[in-house]
Amino acid sequence: MEQTTGNRLSAEQRAQYEEQGYYFPVRAFEPSEAGLLRERFDGYFSSNWEKVKNLPARQHSSILGETHTVLNWVHRIVSDPRVLDPVESVLGPNLLVWSSAWFPKMPGDKKYISWHQDATYWGLRPPLATTAWIAISESTTENGCMRVVPATHKGPLLPQIETYAQNNVLSRGQEIAVKVDEVKAVDLVLQPGEMSLHHIGMVHGSKANESTKPRIGLAVRYISTEVVQDVKIQQCAVLVRGKDNFGHFQLIDPPTDDEISGEDEARRAEVLSRMRLNLVPDKPSPNA
């Protein structure tokens, strides 16, 4: 059996990712570290709760997205070698954080994520992109863990419709327009500090939280520096490992503080604005 170094995936684990489109669980942080991260997130979430609760689910990213660009403690998560090693195993040595978003579901939360494929909307080519979903709470079947349909990254992209449904967290409420065989779905159950990896073409989603426990995780979207995006405006990214010899994205410096300043918010607003311009239609659905 191949010997691994650091937190890198073995040959067998990489083969599973390539064949099935996902791999889990990977231990990134110790439970005690995850507890400290949970305290950090709880503080951020509670201080922004008044803003979040008045927004439709699909707009929560304006508060919960791209925090790695303004909070050093979040940047430390996305650049931690224990996270980057398994990502490098599937994408190679030169890595950008293209995007990140917190996905909290509180007890009884009606928010859900419909079956979808990220590759349909992200415009990234070649598809050297993976999402590391890092749990800082338990993520279980009962509280709405992520679900994937194995090997769906290998076929053609499936047709999707845009519903703008009220409780759908996705920016367009997009969902696959053909029947998904849920019998094949796998629940990515994670303990605090564990993470999963899934391919950009993977059919995935999650149900509402029907439990008495919160489900909190950070989804970090990594790409190889060679990836090009079909864009209206150059998108920002953060280099977290290796070198960028391509310049397809505007690189921004990591944040240096654990608190957000006015200058930080202006920077994140620019990052979010470019992201939205590239990914979200100019004219939303009449049902929006």
Secondary structure, DSSP 8 states (H G I E B T S, - for coil): -----TT---HHHHHHHHHHSEEEEEE-S-HHHHHHHHHHHHHHHHHTHHHHHTS-GGGTHHHHBSGGGT-HHHHHHHT-HHHHHHHHHHH-S-EEEEEEEEEEE-TT---BEEEE-THHHH-EES--EEEEEEESS-B-TTTT-EEEETTTTSS----EEE---TTB-STT-EEESS---GGG-EE--B-TTEEEEEETT-EEEE----SSS-EEEEEEEEEETT-EE--SS--EEEEEES---S--SEE------SS--HHHHHHHHHHHHHHHHHHS-SS--TT-
